[in-house]
């Protein structure tokens, strides 16, 4: 499922591990411990009640649940949902601080839309098409309040996303220059105005190269 893959990318991007080992990582992460059936049922029921109050999500339906057994996210249990109008998969969960329910709809919607629009960069000694993953911080989006409904809200500097790319070779001396040019072209095309690009160097076997040191470019 696309949503599960995105969550796993988010988790393992912190350690630079994305590429070839993602299937194994998904399995080991989500299957590490069994969730409580009663808690799963509770979060799904609460999410259904929550959705009934969200007029802009009148075509969304709860499809399942997610259990974070390792404490990596800001929730233990979250409901999975899909908006049939936009085919956007997202989460509904209860915040720790206020206890209110929030959803990751806009984060998922913007990520999906941008990943369809963004062309991968061209780098030296790379013949394959590079996968580009876009990640927004949902907590930052929630801080926007009603401003997140504005058509160009995804371009705002205070919600600038992280763009993740795995490169299957060691770092080339021109990589930073090429990525800066590519990021500036996204700005010129008005696809994104602000972003942090994170390049991880990973072998095709999923092993970290360059001692796990990533290349960062921020605009």
C-alpha positions as a LaTeX table, in Angstrom:
\begin{tabular}{lrrr}
\hline
Residue & $x$ (\AA) & $y$ (\AA) & $z$ (\AA) \\
\hline
Unk1 & 0.00 & 0.00 & 0.00 \\
Unk2 & 1.21 & 3.46 & $-0.93$ \\
Unk3 & 0.55 & 4.94 & 2.49 \\
Unk4 & 2.48 & 2.21 & 4.30 \\
Unk5 & 5.41 & 2.63 & 1.94 \\
Unk6 & 5.38 & 6.39 & 2.56 \\
Unk7 & 5.43 & 5.90 & 6.33 \\
Unk8 & 8.35 & 3.52 & 6.02 \\
Unk9 & 10.24 & 5.96 & 3.80 \\
Unk10 & 9.66 & 8.66 & 6.41 \\
Unk11 & 10.97 & 6.44 & 9.18 \\
Unk12 & 14.05 & 5.12 & 7.46 \\
Unk13 & 14.98 & 8.39 & 5.78 \\
Unk14 & 16.18 & 9.43 & 9.23 \\
Unk15 & 18.95 & 6.85 & 8.93 \\
Unk16 & 19.42 & 7.17 & 5.18 \\
Unk17 & 18.02 & 3.72 & 4.43 \\
Unk18 & 15.36 & 3.84 & 1.74 \\
Unk19 & 16.09 & 2.09 & $-1.55$ \\
Unk20 & 16.33 & $-1.62$ & $-2.21$ \\
Unk21 & 15.67 & $-2.90$ & 1.29 \\
Unk22 & 12.29 & $-1.19$ & 1.66 \\
Unk23 & 10.20 & $-4.37$ & 1.37 \\
Unk24 & 12.15 & $-6.09$ & 4.14 \\
Unk25 & 12.03 & $-2.97$ & 6.27 \\
Unk26 & 8.29 & $-2.60$ & 5.85 \\
Unk27 & 7.74 & $-6.18$ & 6.95 \\
Unk28 & 10.06 & $-6.04$ & 9.95 \\
Unk29 & 8.73 & $-2.69$ & 11.13 \\
Unk30 & 5.01 & $-3.30$ & 10.88 \\
Unk31 & 5.12 & $-6.93$ & 11.96 \\
Unk32 & 7.47 & $-6.51$ & 14.93 \\
Unk33 & 4.67 & $-6.83$ & 17.48 \\
Unk34 & 0.96 & $-7.54$ & 17.26 \\
Unk35 & $-1.47$ & $-4.66$ & 17.84 \\
Unk36 & $-4.30$ & $-4.80$ & 20.33 \\
Unk37 & $-7.54$ & $-5.63$ & 18.51 \\
Unk38 & $-9.64$ & $-3.52$ & 20.89 \\
Unk39 & $-7.42$ & $-0.47$ & 20.34 \\
Unk40 & $-7.59$ & $-0.96$ & 16.58 \\
Unk41 & $-11.38$ & $-1.08$ & 16.68 \\
Unk42 & $-11.46$ & 2.00 & 18.93 \\
Unk43 & $-9.30$ & 4.19 & 16.67 \\
Unk44 & $-11.27$ & 3.17 & 13.58 \\
Unk45 & $-14.60$ & 3.99 & 15.24 \\
Unk46 & $-13.31$ & 7.32 & 16.51 \\
Unk47 & $-11.95$ & 8.12 & 13.05 \\
Unk48 & $-15.34$ & 7.44 & 11.48 \\
Unk49 & $-16.99$ & 9.89 & 13.89 \\
Unk50 & $-14.23$ & 12.43 & 13.14 \\
Unk51 & $-14.71$ & 12.12 & 9.37 \\
Unk52 & $-18.43$ & 12.81 & 9.65 \\
Unk53 & $-17.55$ & 16.30 & 10.92 \\
Unk54 & $-15.07$ & 17.08 & 8.11 \\
Unk55 & $-17.17$ & 18.45 & 5.27 \\
Unk56 & $-14.23$ & 18.59 & 2.85 \\
Unk57 & $-13.71$ & 14.86 & 3.35 \\
Unk58 & $-17.29$ & 13.78 & 2.69 \\
Unk59 & $-16.07$ & 11.09 & 0.27 \\
Unk60 & $-13.42$ & 9.69 & 2.62 \\
Unk61 & $-13.74$ & 6.27 & 4.23 \\
Unk62 & $-11.79$ & 4.47 & 6.97 \\
Unk63 & $-9.97$ & 1.47 & 5.51 \\
Unk64 & $-7.81$ & 0.13 & 8.34 \\
Unk65 & $-5.42$ & 0.99 & 11.13 \\
Unk66 & $-1.71$ & 1.45 & 11.82 \\
Unk67 & 0.12 & 0.49 & 15.00 \\
Unk68 & 3.48 & 2.09 & 15.80 \\
Unk69 & 5.09 & $-0.52$ & 18.00 \\
Unk70 & 8.45 & 1.25 & 18.15 \\
Unk71 & 7.46 & 4.76 & 19.23 \\
Unk72 & 8.73 & 6.45 & 16.09 \\
Unk73 & 5.65 & 8.56 & 15.43 \\
Unk74 & 3.46 & 10.85 & 17.49 \\
Unk75 & 0.79 & 8.18 & 17.90 \\
Unk76 & 0.46 & 4.57 & 18.98 \\
Unk77 & $-2.59$ & 3.87 & 16.84 \\
Unk78 & $-3.87$ & 5.67 & 13.77 \\
Unk79 & $-6.71$ & 4.98 & 11.37 \\
Unk80 & $-6.02$ & 4.62 & 7.68 \\
Unk81 & $-8.43$ & 6.36 & 5.34 \\
Unk82 & $-8.82$ & 7.09 & 1.64 \\
Unk83 & $-10.56$ & 10.00 & $-0.05$ \\
Unk84 & $-12.34$ & 8.50 & $-3.05$ \\
Unk85 & $-12.57$ & 11.88 & $-4.78$ \\
Unk86 & $-8.79$ & 12.36 & $-5.02$ \\
Unk87 & $-7.68$ & 8.76 & $-4.29$ \\
Unk88 & $-5.55$ & 10.13 & $-1.47$ \\
Unk89 & $-4.57$ & 7.76 & 1.34 \\
Unk90 & $-4.03$ & 9.42 & 4.72 \\
Unk91 & $-4.01$ & 8.91 & 8.48 \\
Unk92 & $-6.30$ & 10.04 & 11.29 \\
Unk93 & $-4.87$ & 10.09 & 14.79 \\
Unk94 & $-5.17$ & 11.72 & 18.20 \\
Unk95 & $-2.53$ & 14.28 & 19.16 \\
Unk96 & $-0.64$ & 13.72 & 22.39 \\
Unk97 & $-0.67$ & 17.32 & 23.64 \\
Unk98 & $-4.28$ & 18.37 & 23.10 \\
Unk99 & $-6.00$ & 15.02 & 22.62 \\
Unk100 & $-7.75$ & 16.34 & 19.52 \\
Unk101 & $-7.97$ & 14.35 & 16.30 \\
Unk102 & $-6.12$ & 15.47 & 13.19 \\
Unk103 & $-5.54$ & 14.02 & 9.74 \\
Unk104 & $-2.65$ & 13.93 & 7.30 \\
Unk105 & $-4.83$ & 14.49 & 4.23 \\
Unk106 & $-3.12$ & 17.63 & 2.94 \\
Unk107 & 0.36 & 16.21 & 3.50 \\
Unk108 & $-0.51$ & 13.08 & 1.52 \\
Unk109 & $-2.37$ & 15.02 & $-1.18$ \\
Unk110 & 0.52 & 17.43 & $-1.79$ \\
Unk111 & 3.10 & 14.65 & $-1.71$ \\
Unk112 & 1.19 & 12.61 & $-4.30$ \\
Unk113 & 0.65 & 15.59 & $-6.58$ \\
Unk114 & 4.27 & 16.73 & $-6.44$ \\
Unk115 & 5.72 & 13.26 & $-7.00$ \\
Unk116 & 3.69 & 13.06 & $-10.22$ \\
Unk117 & 4.96 & 16.46 & $-11.41$ \\
Unk118 & 8.63 & 16.40 & $-10.40$ \\
Unk119 & 11.10 & 15.02 & $-12.93$ \\
Unk120 & 14.12 & 13.27 & $-11.47$ \\
Unk121 & 17.48 & 15.08 & $-11.61$ \\
Unk122 & 20.25 & 14.19 & $-14.04$ \\
Unk123 & 23.54 & 13.25 & $-12.39$ \\
Unk124 & 26.92 & 12.10 & $-13.69$ \\
Unk125 & 27.42 & 8.35 & $-14.07$ \\
Unk126 & 23.75 & 7.57 & $-13.48$ \\
Unk127 & 21.82 & 5.80 & $-16.24$ \\
Unk128 & 18.69 & 4.89 & $-14.28$ \\
Unk129 & 15.77 & 7.14 & $-13.45$ \\
Unk130 & 16.03 & 8.27 & $-9.85$ \\
Unk131 & 12.99 & 7.91 & $-7.60$ \\
Unk132 & 11.90 & 11.16 & $-5.98$ \\
Unk133 & 9.96 & 11.09 & $-2.70$ \\
Unk134 & 8.38 & 14.21 & $-1.20$ \\
Unk135 & 7.64 & 14.40 & 2.53 \\
Unk136 & 5.74 & 17.13 & 4.37 \\
Unk137 & 5.69 & 17.53 & 8.14 \\
Unk138 & 2.03 & 17.16 & 9.11 \\
Unk139 & 2.50 & 19.03 & 12.39 \\
Unk140 & 3.71 & 22.07 & 10.43 \\
Unk141 & 0.69 & 21.82 & 8.14 \\
Unk142 & $-1.66$ & 21.68 & 11.13 \\
Unk143 & $-0.13$ & 24.95 & 12.35 \\
Unk144 & $-1.45$ & 26.64 & 9.19 \\
Unk145 & $-5.03$ & 26.23 & 10.36 \\
Unk146 & $-7.51$ & 27.15 & 7.62 \\
Unk147 & $-4.65$ & 28.49 & 5.49 \\
Unk148 & $-3.87$ & 24.89 & 4.49 \\
Unk149 & $-6.97$ & 24.98 & 2.27 \\
Unk150 & $-5.48$ & 27.74 & 0.10 \\
Unk151 & $-4.54$ & 26.49 & $-3.41$ \\
Unk152 & $-0.88$ & 27.49 & $-3.07$ \\
Unk153 & $-0.43$ & 26.55 & 0.58 \\
Unk154 & 1.98 & 23.75 & $-0.34$ \\
Unk155 & 4.44 & 26.40 & $-1.60$ \\
Unk156 & 4.74 & 28.22 & 1.72 \\
Unk157 & 8.16 & 28.41 & 3.33 \\
Unk158 & 6.85 & 27.42 & 6.77 \\
Unk159 & 5.78 & 24.01 & 5.42 \\
Unk160 & 8.72 & 23.47 & 3.04 \\
Unk161 & 8.98 & 19.73 & 2.30 \\
Unk162 & 11.95 & 17.40 & 2.27 \\
Unk163 & 12.71 & 15.82 & $-1.10$ \\
Unk164 & 14.40 & 12.41 & $-0.74$ \\
Unk165 & 16.47 & 10.74 & $-3.45$ \\
Unk166 & 18.61 & 7.60 & $-3.31$ \\
Unk167 & 21.68 & 7.52 & $-5.57$ \\
Unk168 & 23.21 & 4.10 & $-6.20$ \\
Unk169 & 26.86 & 5.08 & $-6.33$ \\
Unk170 & 29.40 & 7.07 & $-4.36$ \\
Unk171 & 29.25 & 10.85 & $-4.29$ \\
Unk172 & 30.45 & 12.69 & $-7.40$ \\
Unk173 & 32.14 & 16.09 & $-7.14$ \\
Unk174 & 29.42 & 17.66 & $-9.33$ \\
Unk175 & 26.44 & 16.24 & $-7.42$ \\
Unk176 & 25.84 & 19.35 & $-5.31$ \\
Unk177 & 26.00 & 21.64 & $-8.34$ \\
Unk178 & 23.57 & 19.46 & $-10.30$ \\
Unk179 & 21.12 & 19.19 & $-7.41$ \\
Unk180 & 21.22 & 22.96 & $-6.85$ \\
Unk181 & 20.47 & 23.51 & $-10.54$ \\
Unk182 & 17.65 & 20.98 & $-10.40$ \\
Unk183 & 16.11 & 22.53 & $-7.27$ \\
Unk184 & 16.29 & 26.00 & $-8.84$ \\
Unk185 & 14.54 & 24.67 & $-11.94$ \\
Unk186 & 11.68 & 23.43 & $-9.73$ \\
Unk187 & 11.42 & 26.96 & $-8.36$ \\
Unk188 & 11.49 & 28.51 & $-11.84$ \\
Unk189 & 8.71 & 26.14 & $-12.94$ \\
Unk190 & 6.77 & 27.11 & $-9.80$ \\
Unk191 & 6.51 & 23.46 & $-8.79$ \\
Unk192 & 8.14 & 24.21 & $-5.43$ \\
Unk193 & 9.48 & 27.42 & $-3.97$ \\
Unk194 & 11.14 & 26.15 & $-0.80$ \\
Unk195 & 12.57 & 22.71 & $-0.06$ \\
Unk196 & 15.37 & 20.67 & 1.44 \\
Unk197 & 16.76 & 18.03 & $-0.90$ \\
Unk198 & 18.39 & 15.04 & 0.82 \\
Unk199 & 20.56 & 12.74 & $-1.28$ \\
Unk200 & 21.47 & 9.37 & 0.24 \\
Unk201 & 24.23 & 7.28 & $-1.32$ \\
Unk202 & 23.17 & 3.65 & $-1.19$ \\
Unk203 & 24.44 & 0.56 & $-3.00$ \\
Unk204 & 21.98 & $-1.49$ & $-5.04$ \\
Unk205 & 22.10 & $-4.02$ & $-2.19$ \\
Unk206 & 20.81 & $-1.35$ & 0.20 \\
Unk207 & 24.12 & $-0.67$ & 1.93 \\
Unk208 & 24.96 & 2.89 & 2.92 \\
Unk209 & 27.87 & 4.50 & 1.11 \\
Unk210 & 29.93 & 7.57 & 2.04 \\
Unk211 & 29.83 & 6.45 & 5.70 \\
Unk212 & 26.12 & 7.29 & 5.72 \\
Unk213 & 26.77 & 10.99 & 5.06 \\
Unk214 & 23.99 & 12.55 & 3.03 \\
Unk215 & 24.13 & 15.53 & 0.67 \\
Unk216 & 21.76 & 18.36 & 1.61 \\
Unk217 & 20.64 & 21.29 & $-0.56$ \\
Unk218 & 18.18 & 23.83 & 0.84 \\
Unk219 & 16.30 & 26.56 & $-1.02$ \\
\hline
\end{tabular}
